[in-house]
Amino acid sequence: MPTTDAQVEQVRALVASIPAGRVATYGDIAAAVGLSTPRTVGWIMRTDAADLPWHRVIGAGGKPAAHLAGRQLGLLAEEGVPIRDGRVNLRAARFPFLSAR
């Protein structure tokens, strides 16, 4: 099923709502919007997130994508996100979403 404009806007709104010092996973956002896969969130972030706090969205294991790791972890550390050995402590920093549906 194709991703709708409404779903793209829901993803954007959720990413924008993540406060400084907190993170969400691609899966958290997909579940809140009702998307079938976190990969759709990744696609949206790649194509339409320049004006969003993209650095607050992280993989389920707490590690950023290798090509973004230095920049993303640096931005998160500046916000006080707990990081150890290149991995975000999701238990401490994960932002809970209420269902956006």
Beta strands, then each sheet from edge to edge (+ up, - down):
strand 1: 24-25
strand 2: 57-58
strand 3: 83-84
strand 4: 87-88
sheet 1: 1+ 2+
sheet 2: 3+ 4-
end
